[in-house]
Amino acid sequence: MMKNKKALVLLNMGGPRRKEELKMFLTNMFNDKNIITVKSNLLRKMIAFFITTSRLNSAWENYEKIGGLSPINKITENLVEKLNDSFDDIYVTQAMRYTPPFAISAVEQIKQQGIKDVILLPLYPQYSTTTTKSSVEDFQEVAKNEFNIEVIDPFYKNDEFNEIIINELISKVDEVSDYNLIFSAHGLPQKIVNAGDVYEKHVNDHVKILSDKLKNKGYNFKSINLAYQSKVGPMKWLEPSLDDMLKNFKNQKVLIYPIAFIIDNSETDFELSIEYKEIADEIGVSDYKVCKCVNDSESFIKTVKELIGK
């Protein structure tokens, strides 16, 4: 039995390491009742099968362009390791939603340690039913009331966290006033927001906090904007879309920050850095840069400690 009094579990979506895991990722994601919100489980299963089958090959081609795997796994493993090294009374592990390591393995590890008190840290700065709620419910379902669970609130207002973002923004460009800053958030179908999801509000709040912070520090970007990426299907999604937003900046310089992500993944390394760059080049954007997420940086480790009161 170890001396750990508590466990800290980092929650995230996960990402594939090979084509079979991409199939698993898509199947699990589109079977998630928080993502495909139809009442019938059978209908959801059919929709998931259809989307997965039709998208698998083209989606895998995208992963091949970033080395055949999502960067989220390695970075999260590094973050877990660094956090474990910096605590002597907290056992740190992770639970991914759609690819291994799943919640079941985290629960087994914690039980083996004889730990009863568990802190869940969803690695999503803003709350959404599709991310935060889905990951927390998934863990609670597997844990079956075995632990005393505390869930850390969305932390987009955290000052330490926002300082990391500001530092990343200004380190990426020589002259901020030459660049149009676009905070790119993962898109969401409008109907999920209409049903009461607070994600859009949280993202808007976060952009306001960061804009004020930049202004107070005297960093005046040419413009500050919010756009949404990753729309799929014919439904109405949150707007403006990133592809539409980029059209405003022909012959201008653009800096992108992935505001909804903590750890780099296919949506930062493929979509933002490759796919949208091609769109920007076609439009005639003169310079297009993408920031890194906070990832496993020492500053983010400090943020995590602050969030859990260490």
C-alpha positions as semicolon CSV with decimal commas, in nm:
position;residue;x (nm);y (nm);z (nm)
1;M;0,000;0,000;0,000
2;M;0,141;0,338;-0,098
3;K;0,126;0,651;0,112
4;N;-0,089;0,834;-0,141
5;K;-0,393;0,984;0,024
6;K;-0,564;1,095;-0,293
7;A;-0,573;1,024;-0,664
8;L;-0,583;1,285;-0,938
9;V;-0,733;1,170;-1,268
10;L;-0,681;1,377;-1,584
11;L;-0,979;1,339;-1,816
12;N;-0,966;1,396;-2,190
13;M;-1,105;1,271;-2,523
14;G;-0,815;1,050;-2,626
15;G;-0,678;0,999;-2,973
16;P;-0,574;0,710;-3,198
17;R;-0,225;0,561;-3,224
18;R;-0,312;0,349;-3,531
19;K;-0,597;0,294;-3,775
20;E;-0,782;0,037;-3,558
21;E;-0,784;0,288;-3,274
22;L;-0,919;0,556;-3,506
23;K;-1,211;0,325;-3,581
24;M;-1,258;0,275;-3,205
25;F;-1,231;0,651;-3,144
26;L;-1,497;0,739;-3,404
27;T;-1,728;0,453;-3,300
28;N;-1,711;0,546;-2,932
29;M;-1,748;0,917;-2,998
30;F;-2,056;0,887;-3,216
31;N;-2,212;0,637;-2,974
32;D;-2,179;0,897;-2,695
33;K;-2,527;1,017;-2,598
34;N;-2,382;1,360;-2,521
35;I;-2,258;1,391;-2,881
36;I;-2,536;1,226;-3,082
37;T;-2,831;1,333;-2,872
38;V;-3,105;1,114;-3,023
39;K;-3,318;0,923;-2,769
40;S;-3,290;0,581;-2,933
41;N;-2,972;0,382;-2,859
42;L;-3,030;0,171;-3,169
43;L;-3,060;0,477;-3,392
44;R;-2,745;0,624;-3,234
45;K;-2,561;0,297;-3,304
46;M;-2,669;0,307;-3,667
47;I;-2,564;0,671;-3,705
48;A;-2,228;0,593;-3,542
49;F;-2,172;0,298;-3,775
50;F;-2,260;0,507;-4,080
51;I;-2,035;0,803;-3,986
52;T;-1,744;0,580;-3,883
53;T;-1,759;0,368;-4,199
54;S;-1,786;0,667;-4,430
55;R;-1,513;0,873;-4,261
56;L;-1,254;0,617;-4,153
57;N;-1,027;0,612;-4,458
58;S;-1,024;0,985;-4,523
59;A;-0,974;1,057;-4,153
60;W;-0,682;0,812;-4,138
61;E;-0,514;0,990;-4,432
62;N;-0,517;1,303;-4,217
63;Y;-0,347;1,119;-3,929
64;E;-0,083;0,988;-4,168
65;K;0,011;1,350;-4,240
66;I;0,099;1,399;-3,871
67;G;0,294;1,076;-3,829
68;G;0,013;0,819;-3,799
69;L;-0,092;0,899;-3,444
70;S;-0,244;1,171;-3,229
71;P;0,012;1,365;-3,019
72;I;-0,236;1,372;-2,727
73;N;-0,124;1,036;-2,583
74;K;0,248;1,101;-2,546
75;I;0,200;1,454;-2,413
76;T;-0,060;1,336;-2,158
77;E;0,170;1,052;-2,046
78;N;0,448;1,309;-1,995
79;L;0,213;1,534;-1,800
80;V;0,103;1,245;-1,574
81;E;0,467;1,148;-1,513
82;K;0,573;1,505;-1,429
83;L;0,278;1,550;-1,193
84;N;0,352;1,220;-1,019
85;D;0,711;1,337;-0,971
86;S;0,596;1,662;-0,816
87;F;0,355;1,514;-0,557
88;D;0,443;1,284;-0,273
89;D;0,089;1,222;-0,147
90;I;-0,116;1,220;-0,467
91;Y;-0,129;0,940;-0,722
92;V;-0,181;1,081;-1,073
93;T;-0,330;0,890;-1,364
94;Q;-0,545;0,955;-1,671
95;A;-0,871;0,837;-1,825
96;M;-0,947;0,895;-2,191
97;R;-1,303;0,895;-2,320
98;Y;-1,278;0,726;-2,661
99;T;-0,942;0,543;-2,676
100;P;-0,731;0,365;-2,411
101;P;-0,642;0,418;-2,132
102;F;-1,011;0,416;-2,042
103;A;-1,169;0,503;-1,706
104;I;-1,182;0,133;-1,611
105;S;-0,801;0,108;-1,596
106;A;-0,775;0,429;-1,390
107;V;-1,036;0,293;-1,146
108;E;-0,846;-0,037;-1,111
109;Q;-0,515;0,144;-1,049
110;I;-0,671;0,363;-0,780
111;K;-0,834;0,065;-0,608
112;Q;-0,499;-0,118;-0,605
113;Q;-0,351;0,178;-0,419
114;G;-0,630;0,158;-0,163
115;I;-0,723;0,521;-0,231
116;K;-1,074;0,646;-0,159
117;D;-1,051;1,019;-0,240
118;V;-1,041;1,103;-0,609
119;I;-1,005;1,440;-0,780
120;L;-1,121;1,453;-1,142
121;L;-0,961;1,722;-1,358
122;P;-1,134;1,748;-1,697
123;L;-0,871;1,890;-1,935
124;Y;-1,123;2,120;-2,100
125;P;-1,092;2,484;-1,991
126;Q;-1,457;2,560;-2,075
127;Y;-1,754;2,342;-1,981
128;S;-1,953;2,151;-2,241
129;T;-2,194;1,858;-2,212
130;T;-2,003;1,703;-2,505
131;T;-1,667;1,708;-2,324
132;T;-1,670;1,780;-1,949
133;K;-2,004;1,616;-1,869
134;S;-1,935;1,319;-2,096
135;S;-1,592;1,247;-1,942
136;V;-1,703;1,296;-1,580
137;E;-2,014;1,077;-1,622
138;D;-1,804;0,810;-1,790
139;F;-1,567;0,791;-1,491
140;Q;-1,849;0,799;-1,235
141;E;-2,031;0,519;-1,414
142;V;-1,725;0,293;-1,398
143;A;-1,637;0,396;-1,039
144;K;-1,982;0,287;-0,911
145;N;-1,970;0,501;-0,593
146;E;-1,644;0,337;-0,478
147;F;-1,473;0,675;-0,420
148;N;-1,535;1,018;-0,277
149;I;-1,515;1,217;-0,598
150;E;-1,438;1,587;-0,632
151;V;-1,462;1,743;-0,979
152;I;-1,253;2,050;-1,060
153;D;-1,458;2,326;-1,221
154;P;-1,383;2,470;-1,566
155;F;-1,071;2,682;-1,516
156;Y;-1,067;2,929;-1,803
157;K;-1,071;3,215;-1,549
158;N;-0,755;3,092;-1,375
159;D;-0,489;3,362;-1,387
160;E;-0,186;3,132;-1,390
161;F;-0,340;2,941;-1,683
162;N;-0,416;3,258;-1,879
163;E;-0,062;3,387;-1,827
164;I;0,070;3,077;-2,008
165;I;-0,157;3,153;-2,304
166;I;-0,047;3,520;-2,316
167;N;0,321;3,417;-2,305
168;E;0,268;3,170;-2,588
169;L;0,091;3,434;-2,801
170;I;0,361;3,698;-2,767
171;S;0,649;3,452;-2,808
172;K;0,515;3,345;-3,149
173;V;0,542;3,683;-3,326
174;D;0,795;3,966;-3,346
175;E;0,542;4,247;-3,361
176;V;0,193;4,182;-3,220
177;S;0,041;4,485;-3,393
178;D;0,113;4,322;-3,732
179;Y;-0,104;4,018;-3,652
180;N;-0,475;3,945;-3,639
181;L;-0,529;3,708;-3,348
182;I;-0,792;3,439;-3,394
183;F;-0,897;3,228;-3,096
184;S;-1,014;2,907;-3,261
185;A;-1,254;2,696;-3,055
186;H;-1,383;2,350;-3,136
187;G;-1,723;2,386;-3,300
188;L;-2,051;2,258;-3,160
189;P;-2,390;2,205;-3,326
190;Q;-2,614;2,505;-3,256
191;K;-2,892;2,276;-3,125
192;I;-2,667;2,157;-2,838
193;V;-2,612;2,521;-2,735
194;N;-2,985;2,592;-2,773
195;A;-3,055;2,299;-2,539
196;G;-2,865;2,483;-2,263
197;D;-2,496;2,398;-2,313
198;V;-2,286;2,683;-2,164
199;Y;-1,981;2,621;-2,386
200;E;-2,034;2,920;-2,617
201;K;-2,079;3,152;-2,319
202;H;-1,762;3,018;-2,151
203;V;-1,562;3,057;-2,473
204;N;-1,683;3,417;-2,515
205;D;-1,597;3,491;-2,150
206;H;-1,251;3,340;-2,198
207;V;-1,180;3,550;-2,510
208;K;-1,286;3,862;-2,316
209;I;-1,055;3,776;-2,023
210;L;-0,758;3,717;-2,255
211;S;-0,832;4,030;-2,462
212;D;-0,842;4,245;-2,146
213;K;-0,521;4,085;-2,019
214;L;-0,341;4,157;-2,348
215;K;-0,463;4,517;-2,348
216;N;-0,357;4,573;-1,986
217;K;-0,009;4,446;-2,069
218;G;0,013;4,674;-2,371
219;Y;0,000;4,398;-2,635
220;N;-0,222;4,538;-2,908
221;F;-0,293;4,287;-3,181
222;K;-0,424;4,430;-3,508
223;S;-0,755;4,261;-3,425
224;I;-0,881;3,992;-3,185
225;N;-1,137;3,743;-3,313
226;L;-1,317;3,422;-3,222
227;A;-1,399;3,148;-3,472
228;Y;-1,507;2,783;-3,458
229;Q;-1,338;2,490;-3,632
230;S;-1,420;2,126;-3,716
231;K;-1,778;2,153;-3,842
232;V;-1,913;1,823;-3,979
233;G;-2,241;1,748;-4,154
234;P;-2,519;1,974;-4,279
235;M;-2,649;2,100;-3,942
236;K;-2,606;2,458;-3,825
237;W;-2,298;2,491;-3,602
238;L;-2,163;2,775;-3,393
239;E;-2,045;3,066;-3,605
240;P;-1,836;3,224;-3,744
241;S;-1,649;2,926;-3,887
242;L;-1,271;2,954;-3,906
243;D;-1,270;2,921;-4,286
244;D;-1,509;3,219;-4,313
245;M;-1,310;3,420;-4,060
246;L;-0,986;3,372;-4,255
247;K;-1,145;3,537;-4,562
248;N;-1,123;3,872;-4,378
249;F;-0,744;3,862;-4,375
250;K;-0,625;3,849;-4,736
251;N;-0,271;3,997;-4,752
252;Q;-0,262;4,013;-4,371
253;K;-0,090;3,815;-4,095
254;V;-0,281;3,576;-3,872
255;L;-0,199;3,409;-3,540
256;I;-0,422;3,120;-3,427
257;Y;-0,466;3,003;-3,067
258;P;-0,661;2,677;-3,002
259;I;-0,857;2,812;-2,706
260;A;-1,064;2,499;-2,632
261;F;-0,770;2,259;-2,597
262;I;-0,515;2,194;-2,324
263;I;-0,316;1,926;-2,507
264;D;-0,218;1,929;-2,874
265;N;-0,411;1,673;-3,079
266;S;-0,514;1,607;-3,439
267;E;-0,730;1,919;-3,437
268;T;-0,432;2,140;-3,360
269;D;-0,158;1,948;-3,545
270;F;-0,357;1,849;-3,852
271;E;-0,664;2,072;-3,883
272;L;-0,514;2,402;-3,770
273;S;-0,153;2,354;-3,879
274;I;-0,213;2,180;-4,214
275;E;-0,576;2,195;-4,332
276;Y;-0,662;2,553;-4,237
277;K;-0,315;2,668;-4,342
278;E;-0,397;2,549;-4,694
279;I;-0,722;2,746;-4,681
280;A;-0,533;3,053;-4,554
281;D;-0,277;3,020;-4,835
282;E;-0,555;2,999;-5,095
283;I;-0,720;3,312;-4,952
284;G;-0,386;3,492;-4,967
285;V;-0,319;3,532;-4,593
286;S;0,042;3,657;-4,593
287;D;0,157;3,480;-4,274
288;Y;-0,026;3,208;-4,080
289;K;0,100;3,082;-3,745
290;V;-0,050;2,838;-3,494
291;C;0,029;2,844;-3,122
292;K;0,096;2,534;-2,912
293;C;-0,139;2,433;-2,631
294;V;-0,019;2,453;-2,269
295;N;0,058;2,077;-2,288
296;D;0,293;1,938;-2,020
297;S;0,475;2,267;-1,955
298;E;0,610;2,348;-1,610
299;S;0,372;2,646;-1,599
300;F;0,072;2,422;-1,655
301;I;0,193;2,187;-1,383
302;K;0,189;2,490;-1,151
303;T;-0,166;2,563;-1,271
304;V;-0,278;2,207;-1,192
305;K;-0,133;2,235;-0,842
306;E;-0,322;2,559;-0,790
307;L;-0,646;2,409;-0,920
308;I;-0,632;2,118;-0,676
309;G;-0,518;2,338;-0,388
310;K;-0,159;2,216;-0,352
